[in-house]
């Protein structure tokens, strides 16, 4: 076997970890809200109808912020339908997912949930079927203390203090023909600029995210970003990117190497944004918001127009995740950390039931899917500054990306607390010996190694076996003069933590 080599040096800093990259996403789709985070009458429901078992798992997952209320749903949503007395709220047809929206859960219920979960809210405004005035009024409702019609309406609804929402999405996937009210790049860029200007007049301190391409395979990709940023550059702080990785549409090796595609996607958008910055002669650099990402078995999904209207929350894309899926998710997080200088917001889609790390049964239990674990551990351990690593590893062949390294890694250095954490994956089908060189730090000691792998890479968790797949602590590699050696199992994700002795 060819030995891989990994060298880490504190001098090769990328950027501090922004906690916002550990975000999630709650959309009125399927069972994410109803019987997911919200289920009045459930044995674990609090007086507001929020499932406390899901709240506990959300906190354990280490979620930092949550994007709401969509997603495709937002382009047909009237936010006013979801505030005020619940008994007076209208039932509406959700155009995105062909379901009846009762509006029993709305803006203020979400803010209550977010406060209990300890997460920052990230709100999306409807630029599909509504526009500038409605977006500005929503900011007024959420962020102004009192003295205006919308702010006083919030107070009348029982929320005296402003919700103080800092981060706002200017619509959702407006390049997609599936999106209600989709637009051309120029049309959207002008609308985003005008809506952003009005929203900032209400609250100049908010941060705005422009819709980038719905995925890297869109025929308008890159041209879309260039056009919308030329129109809205001065109004926005972020451009979004969305990408899902589908085991049903890729050969297995290419799926395992999905982070190669994410790396390229991020790099292409950074290059496009910086081209516009140079063209417009601006100094501000646009940051990236990966506010929809995950593994998604899209080949198993039935499009909404093929389904009758659902009266109850339908079971939509409730994928059951494998060990391989968890390794891919862990690798995507490595890619996100590697781009910490520009990618500072991330939202794994979605939080509960719908392509989610948390699954629930109506009236029954909640449990962790396999993909829960690399997310939770990365969020818990990735504190400090991301370091660029030097890694040489044997190649694995893929149909989509050609030959790629079988191993991938990133490091995070917490100088304040004397910790170094290496996140490592083997996305290949064979074990790889690895030589680790940490001599640049001096005096490090191995503290722990947490590994997620299984003899069966297709193993899953379920309500019957919620802990079939769990991360395990193994003996960490022994450092000798700053060097160590370990054997990295196939299809595996690892977090290796090293510390400086107390006397250092």
N, C-alpha and C positions, 0 to 999 in steps of 0.2 A: 504493500500500500504506500502511496505517495504521502509524505508528511506535509501537512499545512503549517504555515507559520503566521503568527499574529503578534504584532508589536504595537504597544501603546505607549504614548509619550505625552505628558501634560502640556507640552509646548504646542501641540497640534489642536488648538481649541477651535470649535466651530461657533458656538453661541450658548448662552444659558438655556436650560430647558424652560419653555413657557408652559405652565400648567394647563393652559387652555387646549393643548393638543390632546389631552385625555378627556375629550368631550364625547357626548352621546347625542341621541336624536329621538325625539318623541313626536310622532305624527298620528293624526287621526286616520289610521289605516289598519284594517284587520283588527287584531286584539291587542295592539300596543297600549292604547288608553283603556278601553272598556274590557274588563277582566284581566288587564295587564297591570297597569299602575293604579287603576281606579276600579273598585268593585264594592259598592255599598252592600252590606249584608254578608260579606265574607267573614269567616271567623277571625281573620287577622286585620280586618279593616278598622281604621280609627274613626272617630265621630264624623270626619269629613268624607269618609268612604275611600280613603287612600289605603292601599294594602301595605301594612307595616313590614311584612316579610319581603316585599319588593323594595321598599325603602332601605331595609337593612342590607340587602344584596347590592343596591346601588351604591351605598356608602362603602361597602367592602370592595366593590369593583374599582373604586377610586375615581369616579367620574367627577370632572371639574366644572363642566358647563353642559347645558342641554339645549339643543336647537328645537324650536317649536313655532307653529303647529304643523309645519310641512316644509319641504316635500310638495308633491303634486297637489295635495289637498289644499294648500294655501291659495292656489290660483282661482279657486271658486269660493273662498271662505269670506264671510262677513263677521269680523271680530265682535261686532255689537251683538250678534246672536248668542254669544257665549258669556255674556255678563248680565248682572241683575238677577232677580228672583228666578230660580230654576223652573218653577211651575209656569212662568210666563215666556219661556224661551221657545222659539219656533223649531219645528222639525224641518230639516232641509234635505234635499237630494245632494249628496256629495258627488260632484261631476267626475272627480278623479277615479274613485274606486267603486262607483255605482253602489253606494250603500246609503241608508237613511242615517243622517247625523242628528241625534237627539239634542245636542248641545247641553247635555247634563254636566259635561266637563268642558270648561272654557278657560279663558285667560286668567281669571283670579284663582280658580282651582289649581291651575298649573303653577302660578306664583306661590301659592300655599305649599304645593308639593315640592317645588324647587327649594323653598326655605327649609323644609323639613329634611330634604335630601342633602342640603348643604352644597348646592350647585348654583352656578351663575346661569341666569336665563339668557338665551340668544334667540331673539324674535325675528320671524320673517314676516314681511308685509306682502299683501296681494297686489302684484302689478300685472296680473293676468286679466281679471275681470273688473278690477277697480284701479285706483290711481293715486295721484299726488295728494289730494285733499284727505282721502281716507288714511293714507300712510302718516301724514303729519298729525292727524287727529289721534291716531293710535299712540304716537310718541307723547302727545299731550296727555292722554289718559294715563299712560304708564309713568311718566317722569315729572310732570309739574306738580308742585305741592298742593296748590289750591288757587281759587280765584278765577278760573276759567270754566267754561261749560263742561269740557271733558274731564278735567281734574276734579271738579266738584261732583261729577257723576261717579267717578271712582270712589270718592269719599262717601257718597250716598250708598254705594254698594258695599260699604263696610271696610274699606281700606283707606284709612286716613293718611298713612305714610305712602309716598311714591314707591313704585316698584323699582325705579332706578335701573332700567335696562340700558346697558352700555353698548351692546353689540347687536347690529341689525342687518338682516339679509334683505337686499333689494329684489324681492321676488325669488323664484326658484326655476332653474332649468329652462329659461325663456327661449333657448335655442331649439328646444325639443318639439317636434310636431305633435307629440302626445300631450303637451302642456296646454291647458285651457288658456287661450289668449296668447299663444306663442308669437314672437316677433322676429324681425330681421335684426341683425347686429346693430345697424344704424338706428333703427326704431328703438331698440332696447337701450342703447347707449344714451340717446337723448332723454328717454323717459327716466332712466336711472339717475342721470345728472339733475334733472328737474325735481324728481322726488327727493333725492338726497339733499338738494339745496333747501327745499321746504322743511324737511325733517330737521335739518341743522338750525333752521331759524327758530324752531320750537326749543331745541336743546343742542347748543353748539358743541357739547362735550361727547356726543355719541360717536361710535365708530361704525362705518358702513362697509358692507361686503357686496360687491357687484357679482352678478352671475357669470361665471366662466362657462366653458363648454360642459355639457352634461356628461361627457366621457371623452377619452382621447381618440375614440374611433369615429366621432362625428365628422361629417364631410366638411364642416366649416371650422374645425378645430384650428386654433392659432390665429386664423384670420378673424374669427369671432372675438378673441381676446384683444387683438390689435385694434379692431374697430371700436369696441365698446370702451376701451381705455382711452382712446383718443378723444372720445366724447365726454367721458365722465372722470378722467384722471384726477382732477382737482377735488372732486367731491368724495372719492372713495379711498378707503384705507387698505382694503383687501380685494382680491379676486378669488372666487371660489373654484374648486375643482371637485368633481365627483368621479369615482371609479369603483366598480365592483368586479370581482374575479370569480369566474364561473367554472367549477370543476366539470360541468357537463359539456362545455364547448372548447376545452383545451385538452391536449394530451397531458398525461399525469405529470411528466417532467416539467412541462411549461407551466402548469398550474402551480407546482411547488416553487417555481422561480418567478412567481407573480411580482415580487418586489422589484425585479429588474424593470418591468414595465412602469411601475410607480416611480422609480428613480428617473426614468426618461421623461415621463409625463411632467413631473415637477420641474426638471431642468428646462424643458421646452417652454413652460409657462413663465419661469423666471426670465429666460432669454427674451421672450416676447414682451413682457412687462418692461424690462430694462431697455429694449429697443424703443418703446413708446416714450419712456422717460427721457431718453437721449433726443428723440425727435422733437418732443415738446420743450426740451431744455428745462426740465424740472429737477429738483434735488431730492424730493421725496421718493422713496422706494416703496413700491406696492408689495405688501405681504400676501401670503397665500393662506386660504382657509379650505382645508380638505374636509368639507362639512357633510359629505356622504362617502363612506367607504366601508367595505366589508367583503367577505366571501358570500356569494349569492348563487344558488342553483337556479339560474334564470331559465335554463332549458326546461325546468319543471313548472314554470309559471304560466298560467292562463291569463291572457290580456283581459282587462275589465269589460270591454265591449262585448265579449263572448259570454258574459255571465248575467243572469237576472239580477235585478236590484235586491240587495240584501236588507232585510228588516232588522236583523240582529248582527252584531259584529262578526264578520266572516273570518274563517281561518285562512289567512292569506300568507303565503311564503313563510310558513313556520318550519324552516329548514332545521334538520337535526345534524349537528356538526360533529365531525370526526377529529381524530388526533391530527391527521394531515391538515385539515382546515385550521386547527389551532396553531400549528407550526407556521402556516402561511400568514395568519393574523399576526403572530409574533414577529415574522419577518417584515411585514408591512409597517409595524411599529418601529422597527429598526430603521427602515427607510425614512420614516417621518422624522425620527430623531436626527438622522444624518443630515437633514436639511433644516435644522433648527434655526439657522440664520434667517430664513425666509418663510418657512412654514410654521406658523405660530398658533393656528387654530385647527383642531381636528374633531370630527364628530362621527363616531362609529354608528352606522345605521343598522337597526334601531335598537332601543334599549330592551324592550320586552316583547317576546313572542315573534315579532316580525323580523326575520333574519337577525336574531338577537342573542346576546350572551346570557340573557335571563329568560327562562320559560316558566309559564304558569299553567295551572289547570283552574277553570272556573270553579270556585268553591273549594278548591283543593290546594296542593302544595305548589311551591315555587322552587326552582333548582337552577344550578349553574351548568351551562353548556360548556363544552371543551374550550371554546374560544374565550370564555370568561377569564381563564387562568393567566394566559400571557398578558392580557390587558391589565388585570389587577396587579400582577407582580411588577410589570413595567412601570405602571403609575406609582406604585409604592416605593420602588427603588431608584427611579430616574430623577434624582435631585442633584442639581449642580450644573456643570458645564459639559456639553457634549464634546467628545474628542474624536477627531478623525483617526482611524486606525490604519495600519499597514497590514494587509492580509494577502497572502498567497495561498491558494488552495487548488486541489485537483479540479479539473473541469468536469461538468456533467453536460450531456447533450440534450437539447430541447428542440422541438419542431418550430416553435414560435420565435425563440430568441437566439438560436444557435448554441454555441458552447458558452456556459456561464460557470462561475465558481460554485462548487458544491456547498461551501460554507459562506456565511455572511455574518457580519458583526458590527457593533458600534459600542463605544464606551462612554460612560458619564462619570465625571470626577467631581465629587463633593469635597472641595478643599477645606471648607469650614469644619466639617466633621471627620475629615481624614478617611473618606470612603472612595473606593473606585469600584464601579459596577460594569461588568462586560455582559452585553446581551448577545447571544450567539445562537445561530441556527445551523443545522445540517439539513439542507433541503434535498439531499441526494438519497439514494436507496442503499448506500453502503456506508459502513463506519469509516471515519477519517481520523487518523492520528494527528494531533495538533501540538506544536511547540509554542509556548506562550512566553513572550519576553516583556517583562515589566521593570527592567533594570532602571529605566529613567526615573522611576518614582523613589526608589531607595527605601528599604526598611518595611516594605509591605508584608502583611501576613494574610493568608487565606482565611476568610471568615465563614463563608457558606457557598454552597452550590445548590440551586434549585433546578430540577430538570422535568420537562414534560415530554414523555415518549411512551410507547407501548409496543409490545410484540405484535399487536394487531393495529396498524395505522388507520384502520377503518372503525375502530372502537368509538362508541358514543355514550353520552350520558342520557338518562331518561328519568321519568317520574319513578319508575320501578327501581332503577339503579342510578341514583343521582351522583354517586361518587365512583362510577366505573372508571373514569379517567380523572386523575387528580395529579397535580405536580408533587414531586417527591424530593426531599432533601437527601443528597448523597454526599459522600466524603469529598470535600473540595480538593483540588490538586495541590500537592505539596510544593511550595516555593523554595528553590535552592539558589541563592544568589540572584534573586529576581527572575528566575526562569522556572517554568513548570511544563509538565507534559500530561496530556490527557487524551483519551480516546472518545471521540464524539459519535454517539450512536446515530444510525440513519433516522431520518424523519424525526428530528428532535429539536426542542427549544430549551435554552439554558440561560440562567442568570447566575453569574459568578461574582461574588462580592469579596473585596479585599479591603483591609483596614491598615492604618498606620498604628503601631503600638502606642500606648498611652504616653510613653516616655519620649516619643519623637516630637 
